[in-house]
Amino acid sequence: MKKHLLLLTGNPGIGKTTALLKIVQTLRARGFNVGGMVSREVRSCGARVGFEILDLNGSKPRWLAHVNQQTGPRIGRYRVNLEALESLGVGAILKAVDDSDVVVIDEIGPMELLSNKFRETVRRVTESEKPVIGVVHSKASDAIMSELRKREDAELFLVTYENRDRLHEIIIEKVFEYLGKEML
C-alpha cells in the first residue's frame, strides 16, 4: 500500500518544523501547490514565550499559545488560543484539502488536540486522497495519535541530529511516489 500519511516526530527542538519547511519549499519549487498550517515557536530575549500559527498560503500569523495570554486552557506555562487554532489553523487545513496537491499539518500535539474541531479536521484530512505531511508530538499519548501511527497508509519518520538535513529528500521522494511522479 502506498503511504499517503507521512509523519515526522522527534524531540523538541530537533528540527521537525525546519525539515517540514524544506519539504514545502522543495515541493513548491517543483510546481506543487502545498497548503496547511505550521506552528512555530516565538522567542523573546532568548526565552520561548509562545507559539504562532501560520497559514502556508499567506494570512497573518496568530498566537496559538503565549505565556501572557489570559484565557484558554493551560498547557504548561502557556494558555492556548483555541479560537485562533480553529479559525486560522483548521481553516488553512480545510482549504488545503480543497485546493492543494499536498496538505501540511504542524503540529498534531497536546495544544492542538485540545480542540475537537482540530481533531475532526485531522481525521477528515487523513481520510482524503491527498498526501498529508504532519508533525506529531513525540510524547503525545492520545487516541487520535495512536490511530494515526497505526494506519497502514502511514509512515513515521524520527527526526534526529544525524538525519535532519537530508530527511526532507526522503519524504519528498515518498510524496512523488504516492502522486505517481518521477523526481527530477
DAWO-V794318 format. One record per residue. RES is the residue in three letters. SS is DSSP state (2 for helix, 1 for strand, 0 for the rest). NEAR is the number of other C-alpha atoms within 10 Angstrom. Layout:
res = [RES & RES]
ss = [SS & SS]
near = [NEAR & NEAR]
This chain:
res = [MET & LYS & LYS & HIS & LEU & LEU & LEU & LEU & THR & GLY & ASN & PRO & GLY & ILE & GLY & LYS & THR & THR & ALA & LEU & LEU & LYS & ILE & VAL & GLN & THR & LEU & ARG & ALA & ARG & GLY & PHE & ASN & VAL & GLY & GLY & MET & VAL & SER & ARG & GLU & VAL & ARG & SER & CYS & GLY & ALA & ARG & VAL & GLY & PHE & GLU & ILE & LEU & ASP & LEU & ASN & GLY & SER & LYS & PRO & ARG & TRP & LEU & ALA & HIS & VAL & ASN & GLN & GLN & THR & GLY & PRO & ARG & ILE & GLY & ARG & TYR & ARG & VAL & ASN & LEU & GLU & ALA & LEU & GLU & SER & LEU & GLY & VAL & GLY & ALA & ILE & LEU & LYS & ALA & VAL & ASP & ASP & SER & ASP & VAL & VAL & VAL & ILE & ASP & GLU & ILE & GLY & PRO & MET & GLU & LEU & LEU & SER & ASN & LYS & PHE & ARG & GLU & THR & VAL & ARG & ARG & VAL & THR & GLU & SER & GLU & LYS & PRO & VAL & ILE & GLY & VAL & VAL & HIS & SER & LYS & ALA & SER & ASP & ALA & ILE & MET & SER & GLU & LEU & ARG & LYS & ARG & GLU & ASP & ALA & GLU & LEU & PHE & LEU & VAL & THR & TYR & GLU & ASN & ARG & ASP & ARG & LEU & HIS & GLU & ILE & ILE & ILE & GLU & LYS & VAL & PHE & GLU & TYR & LEU & GLY & LYS & GLU & MET & LEU]
ss = [0 & 0 & 0 & 0 & 1 & 1 & 1 & 1 & 1 & 0 & 0 & 0 & 0 & 0 & 0 & 2 & 2 & 2 & 2 & 2 & 2 & 2 & 2 & 2 & 2 & 2 & 2 & 2 & 2 & 0 & 0 & 0 & 0 & 1 & 1 & 1 & 1 & 1 & 1 & 1 & 1 & 1 & 1 & 1 & 0 & 0 & 1 & 1 & 1 & 1 & 1 & 1 & 1 & 1 & 1 & 0 & 0 & 0 & 0 & 0 & 0 & 1 & 1 & 1 & 1 & 1 & 0 & 0 & 0 & 0 & 0 & 0 & 0 & 1 & 1 & 0 & 0 & 1 & 1 & 1 & 0 & 2 & 2 & 2 & 2 & 2 & 2 & 2 & 2 & 2 & 2 & 2 & 2 & 2 & 2 & 2 & 2 & 2 & 2 & 0 & 0 & 1 & 1 & 1 & 1 & 1 & 1 & 1 & 0 & 0 & 0 & 2 & 2 & 2 & 0 & 2 & 2 & 2 & 2 & 2 & 2 & 2 & 2 & 2 & 2 & 2 & 2 & 0 & 0 & 0 & 1 & 1 & 1 & 1 & 1 & 1 & 0 & 0 & 0 & 0 & 0 & 0 & 2 & 2 & 2 & 2 & 2 & 2 & 2 & 2 & 0 & 0 & 0 & 1 & 1 & 1 & 1 & 1 & 0 & 0 & 0 & 0 & 0 & 0 & 0 & 0 & 2 & 2 & 2 & 2 & 2 & 2 & 2 & 2 & 2 & 2 & 2 & 2 & 2 & 0 & 0 & 0 & 0 & 0]
near = [7 & 13 & 16 & 24 & 27 & 22 & 26 & 26 & 22 & 18 & 13 & 10 & 9 & 15 & 19 & 27 & 20 & 15 & 22 & 24 & 17 & 17 & 22 & 23 & 13 & 15 & 18 & 15 & 10 & 11 & 9 & 14 & 16 & 21 & 27 & 27 & 25 & 24 & 24 & 18 & 16 & 15 & 11 & 8 & 6 & 7 & 8 & 12 & 16 & 21 & 22 & 18 & 24 & 23 & 24 & 21 & 14 & 9 & 11 & 9 & 18 & 19 & 23 & 27 & 30 & 20 & 16 & 11 & 16 & 12 & 12 & 13 & 14 & 17 & 13 & 8 & 13 & 21 & 21 & 27 & 23 & 24 & 15 & 18 & 27 & 19 & 13 & 22 & 29 & 25 & 17 & 26 & 26 & 19 & 16 & 26 & 24 & 13 & 13 & 18 & 20 & 23 & 28 & 29 & 26 & 25 & 23 & 22 & 17 & 16 & 22 & 23 & 19 & 16 & 18 & 12 & 15 & 21 & 16 & 13 & 19 & 21 & 13 & 12 & 21 & 21 & 12 & 12 & 14 & 20 & 23 & 27 & 26 & 26 & 24 & 23 & 21 & 15 & 13 & 14 & 11 & 11 & 8 & 16 & 18 & 11 & 11 & 20 & 16 & 12 & 12 & 12 & 14 & 20 & 19 & 16 & 18 & 15 & 20 & 15 & 9 & 8 & 13 & 17 & 14 & 12 & 20 & 22 & 15 & 11 & 20 & 19 & 14 & 21 & 27 & 14 & 15 & 17 & 16 & 9 & 11 & 9 & 11 & 4]
